[in-house]
């Protein structure tokens, strides 16, 4: 079952962007994803854990979880993302019955209930693109088993979020030529800002995937076109999940800023209290 918010007019083609990025996945980037995931969860291995990847995108972090020993179920509303994740699995971890991938929506409660509960529920930069972020967060949280972890990344609200919502809606529906006419100047201005801060723009682009799991080019395309789009603050997220039986284990440390070049994803890790409903 799909919802009207899932098929919002002008929805950005996330899957096409992930498919373009997937061609650049290397063993080194997989190792970086494994290290990132292990550090995020505070454990070097995930042996035997049940891992749910909501909005799996390229499948890179599903692959990382599987290589760390977890049993993985991945789903994505975007069928191109599903195909991309399957391609990555077949290329780097073939003939594996411990990693399933299928289409699905985090807004579809019946589908989610059929999956059961997991030790780790992972939704990285996904729930704010559903068109119904708070329902998506609530639905994702219900898939966490008692004592399990909810790992999410959500856009931080800034004073320019209204502008970026309009820009994303336009960009997502624009032709590739118009998109390039927006993207190239944006990237140039972004790298100029990096240079003015005293950093090396070339090194910044080269090392970008170490921090974001995506190339600079793919990530700016994702940012400019990522519609639907919502944002929030820790002051909203923490009480929302605390009321649902979760305790925060990792909270954002960066401020919001003005958001002239966009905003960042706040990283959250919550633990579901044992005995919570």
TORKOL-4160 file (C-alpha; in steps of 0.2 Angstrom, whole numbers, padded with zeros to 4 digits, m for minus):
277
<pt num="1" X="0000" Y="0000" Z="0000"/>
<pt num="2" X="0007" Y="0017" Z="m0005"/>
<pt num="3" X="0001" Y="0034" Z="0002"/>
<pt num="4" X="m0002" Y="0051" Z="m0007"/>
<pt num="5" X="0013" Y="0058" Z="0003"/>
<pt num="6" X="0024" Y="0044" Z="m0005"/>
<pt num="7" X="0019" Y="0049" Z="m0022"/>
<pt num="8" X="0020" Y="0068" Z="m0020"/>
<pt num="9" X="0020" Y="0078" Z="m0036"/>
<pt num="10" X="0038" Y="0082" Z="m0041"/>
<pt num="11" X="0046" Y="0069" Z="m0030"/>
<pt num="12" X="0065" Y="0069" Z="m0033"/>
<pt num="13" X="0073" Y="0054" Z="m0041"/>
<pt num="14" X="0083" Y="0048" Z="m0026"/>
<pt num="15" X="0086" Y="0031" Z="m0034"/>
<pt num="16" X="0093" Y="0037" Z="m0050"/>
<pt num="17" X="0106" Y="0048" Z="m0040"/>
<pt num="18" X="0110" Y="0033" Z="m0029"/>
<pt num="19" X="0112" Y="0022" Z="m0045"/>
<pt num="20" X="0125" Y="0034" Z="m0052"/>
<pt num="21" X="0134" Y="0034" Z="m0035"/>
<pt num="22" X="0134" Y="0015" Z="m0034"/>
<pt num="23" X="0146" Y="0014" Z="m0049"/>
<pt num="24" X="0159" Y="0023" Z="m0038"/>
<pt num="25" X="0158" Y="0011" Z="m0023"/>
<pt num="26" X="0174" Y="0003" Z="m0019"/>
<pt num="27" X="0181" Y="m0009" Z="m0006"/>
<pt num="28" X="0189" Y="0007" Z="0003"/>
<pt num="29" X="0172" Y="0015" Z="0004"/>
<pt num="30" X="0164" Y="m0001" Z="0011"/>
<pt num="31" X="0177" Y="m0001" Z="0024"/>
<pt num="32" X="0174" Y="0017" Z="0028"/>
<pt num="33" X="0155" Y="0013" Z="0030"/>
<pt num="34" X="0159" Y="m0002" Z="0041"/>
<pt num="35" X="0169" Y="0009" Z="0053"/>
<pt num="36" X="0157" Y="0023" Z="0053"/>
<pt num="37" X="0142" Y="0011" Z="0057"/>
<pt num="38" X="0153" Y="0002" Z="0071"/>
<pt num="39" X="0157" Y="0019" Z="0079"/>
<pt num="40" X="0140" Y="0025" Z="0078"/>
<pt num="41" X="0133" Y="0010" Z="0087"/>
<pt num="42" X="0148" Y="0009" Z="0099"/>
<pt num="43" X="0152" Y="m0009" Z="0094"/>
<pt num="44" X="0165" Y="m0016" Z="0081"/>
<pt num="45" X="0153" Y="m0031" Z="0076"/>
<pt num="46" X="0135" Y="m0034" Z="0074"/>
<pt num="47" X="0135" Y="m0053" Z="0074"/>
<pt num="48" X="0118" Y="m0060" Z="0075"/>
<pt num="49" X="0109" Y="m0044" Z="0077"/>
<pt num="50" X="0093" Y="m0040" Z="0066"/>
<pt num="51" X="0096" Y="m0024" Z="0056"/>
<pt num="52" X="0082" Y="m0015" Z="0047"/>
<pt num="53" X="0088" Y="m0002" Z="0034"/>
<pt num="54" X="0074" Y="0010" Z="0030"/>
<pt num="55" X="0076" Y="0019" Z="0014"/>
<pt num="56" X="0092" Y="0009" Z="0009"/>
<pt num="57" X="0097" Y="0020" Z="m0006"/>
<pt num="58" X="0113" Y="0013" Z="m0013"/>
<pt num="59" X="0113" Y="m0002" Z="m0001"/>
<pt num="60" X="0131" Y="0003" Z="0005"/>
<pt num="61" X="0126" Y="0004" Z="0024"/>
<pt num="62" X="0116" Y="m0012" Z="0022"/>
<pt num="63" X="0131" Y="m0020" Z="0015"/>
<pt num="64" X="0142" Y="m0013" Z="0029"/>
<pt num="65" X="0130" Y="m0020" Z="0042"/>
<pt num="66" X="0130" Y="m0037" Z="0034"/>
<pt num="67" X="0149" Y="m0038" Z="0033"/>
<pt num="68" X="0149" Y="m0034" Z="0052"/>
<pt num="69" X="0138" Y="m0049" Z="0055"/>
<pt num="70" X="0120" Y="m0043" Z="0056"/>
<pt num="71" X="0105" Y="m0051" Z="0047"/>
<pt num="72" X="0099" Y="m0037" Z="0036"/>
<pt num="73" X="0082" Y="m0032" Z="0029"/>
<pt num="74" X="0082" Y="m0017" Z="0017"/>
<pt num="75" X="0068" Y="m0008" Z="0009"/>
<pt num="76" X="0065" Y="0008" Z="0000"/>
<pt num="77" X="0050" Y="0016" Z="m0008"/>
<pt num="78" X="0060" Y="0020" Z="m0023"/>
<pt num="79" X="0061" Y="0005" Z="m0035"/>
<pt num="80" X="0077" Y="0012" Z="m0043"/>
<pt num="81" X="0085" Y="0012" Z="m0025"/>
<pt num="82" X="0079" Y="m0006" Z="m0023"/>
<pt num="83" X="0087" Y="m0011" Z="m0039"/>
<pt num="84" X="0103" Y="m0002" Z="m0035"/>
<pt num="85" X="0104" Y="m0010" Z="m0018"/>
<pt num="86" X="0102" Y="m0027" Z="m0026"/>
<pt num="87" X="0115" Y="m0024" Z="m0038"/>
<pt num="88" X="0127" Y="m0019" Z="m0024"/>
<pt num="89" X="0123" Y="m0034" Z="m0015"/>
<pt num="90" X="0126" Y="m0046" Z="m0030"/>
<pt num="91" X="0142" Y="m0037" Z="m0034"/>
<pt num="92" X="0150" Y="m0037" Z="m0016"/>
<pt num="93" X="0141" Y="m0050" Z="m0006"/>
<pt num="94" X="0133" Y="m0062" Z="m0018"/>
<pt num="95" X="0122" Y="m0078" Z="m0015"/>
<pt num="96" X="0118" Y="m0072" Z="0003"/>
<pt num="97" X="0102" Y="m0077" Z="0011"/>
<pt num="98" X="0105" Y="m0066" Z="0026"/>
<pt num="99" X="0101" Y="m0050" Z="0017"/>
<pt num="100" X="0084" Y="m0047" Z="0010"/>
<pt num="101" X="0079" Y="m0032" Z="m0001"/>
<pt num="102" X="0062" Y="m0026" Z="m0006"/>
<pt num="103" X="0051" Y="m0012" Z="m0010"/>
<pt num="104" X="0042" Y="m0004" Z="0004"/>
<pt num="105" X="0036" Y="0012" Z="0013"/>
<pt num="106" X="0039" Y="0018" Z="0030"/>
<pt num="107" X="0022" Y="0026" Z="0030"/>
<pt num="108" X="0014" Y="0009" Z="0027"/>
<pt num="109" X="0010" Y="0002" Z="0045"/>
<pt num="110" X="0003" Y="m0014" Z="0039"/>
<pt num="111" X="0019" Y="m0018" Z="0029"/>
<pt num="112" X="0030" Y="m0013" Z="0044"/>
<pt num="113" X="0021" Y="m0024" Z="0056"/>
<pt num="114" X="0023" Y="m0039" Z="0045"/>
<pt num="115" X="0042" Y="m0036" Z="0047"/>
<pt num="116" X="0042" Y="m0039" Z="0066"/>
<pt num="117" X="0055" Y="m0030" Z="0077"/>
<pt num="118" X="0074" Y="m0027" Z="0075"/>
<pt num="119" X="0089" Y="m0025" Z="0086"/>
<pt num="120" X="0094" Y="m0010" Z="0075"/>
<pt num="121" X="0083" Y="0001" Z="0065"/>
<pt num="122" X="0093" Y="0012" Z="0054"/>
<pt num="123" X="0085" Y="0027" Z="0044"/>
<pt num="124" X="0099" Y="0039" Z="0038"/>
<pt num="125" X="0093" Y="0055" Z="0030"/>
<pt num="126" X="0077" Y="0047" Z="0024"/>
<pt num="127" X="0062" Y="0051" Z="0035"/>
<pt num="128" X="0062" Y="0069" Z="0031"/>
<pt num="129" X="0060" Y="0065" Z="0013"/>
<pt num="130" X="0043" Y="0055" Z="0015"/>
<pt num="131" X="0031" Y="0070" Z="0015"/>
<pt num="132" X="0025" Y="0065" Z="0033"/>
<pt num="133" X="0041" Y="0065" Z="0044"/>
<pt num="134" X="0033" Y="0063" Z="0061"/>
<pt num="135" X="0023" Y="0048" Z="0056"/>
<pt num="136" X="0038" Y="0040" Z="0048"/>
<pt num="137" X="0048" Y="0043" Z="0064"/>
<pt num="138" X="0034" Y="0035" Z="0074"/>
<pt num="139" X="0032" Y="0020" Z="0062"/>
<pt num="140" X="0051" Y="0017" Z="0062"/>
<pt num="141" X="0052" Y="0018" Z="0081"/>
<pt num="142" X="0039" Y="0004" Z="0083"/>
<pt num="143" X="0050" Y="m0008" Z="0073"/>
<pt num="144" X="0064" Y="m0007" Z="0087"/>
<pt num="145" X="0064" Y="m0022" Z="0099"/>
<pt num="146" X="0065" Y="m0018" Z="0118"/>
<pt num="147" X="0084" Y="m0015" Z="0121"/>
<pt num="148" X="0087" Y="m0011" Z="0103"/>
<pt num="149" X="0093" Y="0005" Z="0094"/>
<pt num="150" X="0085" Y="0017" Z="0083"/>
<pt num="151" X="0098" Y="0026" Z="0072"/>
<pt num="152" X="0092" Y="0041" Z="0062"/>
<pt num="153" X="0098" Y="0057" Z="0054"/>
<pt num="154" X="0086" Y="0071" Z="0051"/>
<pt num="155" X="0089" Y="0088" Z="0043"/>
<pt num="156" X="0091" Y="0102" Z="0056"/>
<pt num="157" X="0079" Y="0117" Z="0054"/>
<pt num="158" X="0087" Y="0134" Z="0050"/>
<pt num="159" X="0080" Y="0151" Z="0045"/>
<pt num="160" X="0081" Y="0147" Z="0027"/>
<pt num="161" X="0072" Y="0131" Z="0027"/>
<pt num="162" X="0057" Y="0139" Z="0018"/>
<pt num="163" X="0068" Y="0145" Z="0004"/>
<pt num="164" X="0076" Y="0127" Z="0002"/>
<pt num="165" X="0058" Y="0119" Z="0002"/>
<pt num="166" X="0053" Y="0130" Z="m0013"/>
<pt num="167" X="0070" Y="0127" Z="m0022"/>
<pt num="168" X="0069" Y="0109" Z="m0020"/>
<pt num="169" X="0052" Y="0108" Z="m0026"/>
<pt num="170" X="0057" Y="0118" Z="m0042"/>
<pt num="171" X="0074" Y="0108" Z="m0044"/>
<pt num="172" X="0066" Y="0091" Z="m0043"/>
<pt num="173" X="0053" Y="0095" Z="m0057"/>
<pt num="174" X="0066" Y="0104" Z="m0068"/>
<pt num="175" X="0075" Y="0097" Z="m0083"/>
<pt num="176" X="0092" Y="0090" Z="m0082"/>
<pt num="177" X="0099" Y="0106" Z="m0091"/>
<pt num="178" X="0090" Y="0118" Z="m0078"/>
<pt num="179" X="0096" Y="0107" Z="m0064"/>
<pt num="180" X="0114" Y="0108" Z="m0070"/>
<pt num="181" X="0112" Y="0127" Z="m0072"/>
<pt num="182" X="0108" Y="0128" Z="m0053"/>
<pt num="183" X="0119" Y="0114" Z="m0047"/>
<pt num="184" X="0136" Y="0120" Z="m0055"/>
<pt num="185" X="0135" Y="0138" Z="m0048"/>
<pt num="186" X="0130" Y="0131" Z="m0031"/>
<pt num="187" X="0145" Y="0119" Z="m0031"/>
<pt num="188" X="0157" Y="0133" Z="m0036"/>
<pt num="189" X="0150" Y="0144" Z="m0022"/>
<pt num="190" X="0151" Y="0130" Z="m0010"/>
<pt num="191" X="0169" Y="0126" Z="m0014"/>
<pt num="192" X="0174" Y="0145" Z="m0014"/>
<pt num="193" X="0167" Y="0145" Z="0004"/>
<pt num="194" X="0178" Y="0131" Z="0008"/>
<pt num="195" X="0193" Y="0139" Z="0001"/>
<pt num="196" X="0190" Y="0156" Z="0010"/>
<pt num="197" X="0189" Y="0146" Z="0026"/>
<pt num="198" X="0207" Y="0141" Z="0023"/>
<pt num="199" X="0204" Y="0123" Z="0018"/>
<pt num="200" X="0209" Y="0114" Z="0001"/>
<pt num="201" X="0194" Y="0112" Z="m0010"/>
<pt num="202" X="0202" Y="0098" Z="m0020"/>
<pt num="203" X="0205" Y="0088" Z="m0004"/>
<pt num="204" X="0188" Y="0092" Z="0003"/>
<pt num="205" X="0180" Y="0084" Z="m0013"/>
<pt num="206" X="0192" Y="0070" Z="m0013"/>
<pt num="207" X="0189" Y="0065" Z="0005"/>
<pt num="208" X="0170" Y="0069" Z="0005"/>
<pt num="209" X="0164" Y="0051" Z="0005"/>
<pt num="210" X="0174" Y="0048" Z="0021"/>
<pt num="211" X="0162" Y="0059" Z="0030"/>
<pt num="212" X="0145" Y="0058" Z="0020"/>
<pt num="213" X="0145" Y="0041" Z="0012"/>
<pt num="214" X="0143" Y="0049" Z="m0005"/>
<pt num="215" X="0153" Y="0059" Z="m0017"/>
<pt num="216" X="0152" Y="0078" Z="m0017"/>
<pt num="217" X="0143" Y="0079" Z="m0034"/>
<pt num="218" X="0130" Y="0066" Z="m0029"/>
<pt num="219" X="0127" Y="0074" Z="m0012"/>
<pt num="220" X="0124" Y="0091" Z="m0019"/>
<pt num="221" X="0112" Y="0085" Z="m0032"/>
<pt num="222" X="0103" Y="0076" Z="m0018"/>
<pt num="223" X="0103" Y="0091" Z="m0007"/>
<pt num="224" X="0097" Y="0103" Z="m0021"/>
<pt num="225" X="0083" Y="0091" Z="m0027"/>
<pt num="226" X="0078" Y="0082" Z="m0011"/>
<pt num="227" X="0060" Y="0084" Z="m0011"/>
<pt num="228" X="0048" Y="0081" Z="m0001"/>
<pt num="229" X="0058" Y="0090" Z="0012"/>
<pt num="230" X="0055" Y="0093" Z="0031"/>
<pt num="231" X="0067" Y="0098" Z="0045"/>
<pt num="232" X="0067" Y="0098" Z="0064"/>
<pt num="233" X="0077" Y="0101" Z="0080"/>
<pt num="234" X="0083" Y="0091" Z="0094"/>
<pt num="235" X="0071" Y="0100" Z="0106"/>
<pt num="236" X="0057" Y="0092" Z="0096"/>
<pt num="237" X="0064" Y="0075" Z="0092"/>
<pt num="238" X="0070" Y="0070" Z="0109"/>
<pt num="239" X="0053" Y="0072" Z="0118"/>
<pt num="240" X="0044" Y="0064" Z="0104"/>
<pt num="241" X="0054" Y="0048" Z="0106"/>
<pt num="242" X="0056" Y="0049" Z="0125"/>
<pt num="243" X="0037" Y="0048" Z="0126"/>
<pt num="244" X="0038" Y="0032" Z="0116"/>
<pt num="245" X="0050" Y="0023" Z="0128"/>
<pt num="246" X="0067" Y="0028" Z="0121"/>
<pt num="247" X="0082" Y="0035" Z="0129"/>
<pt num="248" X="0094" Y="0046" Z="0119"/>
<pt num="249" X="0112" Y="0039" Z="0118"/>
<pt num="250" X="0119" Y="0051" Z="0105"/>
<pt num="251" X="0113" Y="0068" Z="0102"/>
<pt num="252" X="0118" Y="0082" Z="0089"/>
<pt num="253" X="0133" Y="0093" Z="0094"/>
<pt num="254" X="0132" Y="0106" Z="0080"/>
<pt num="255" X="0122" Y="0122" Z="0080"/>
<pt num="256" X="0109" Y="0126" Z="0066"/>
<pt num="257" X="0117" Y="0142" Z="0058"/>
<pt num="258" X="0108" Y="0152" Z="0045"/>
<pt num="259" X="0108" Y="0138" Z="0032"/>
<pt num="260" X="0113" Y="0149" Z="0017"/>
<pt num="261" X="0121" Y="0133" Z="0009"/>
<pt num="262" X="0109" Y="0121" Z="0016"/>
<pt num="263" X="0108" Y="0112" Z="0032"/>
<pt num="264" X="0116" Y="0097" Z="0040"/>
<pt num="265" X="0109" Y="0080" Z="0046"/>
<pt num="266" X="0108" Y="0079" Z="0065"/>
<pt num="267" X="0113" Y="0061" Z="0070"/>
<pt num="268" X="0103" Y="0053" Z="0084"/>
<pt num="269" X="0105" Y="0036" Z="0092"/>
<pt num="270" X="0091" Y="0031" Z="0104"/>
<pt num="271" X="0089" Y="0015" Z="0114"/>
<pt num="272" X="0072" Y="0007" Z="0117"/>
<pt num="273" X="0069" Y="0004" Z="0136"/>
<pt num="274" X="0066" Y="m0014" Z="0140"/>
<pt num="275" X="0048" Y="m0016" Z="0145"/>
<pt num="276" X="0042" Y="m0002" Z="0134"/>
<pt num="277" X="0026" Y="m0005" Z="0124"/>
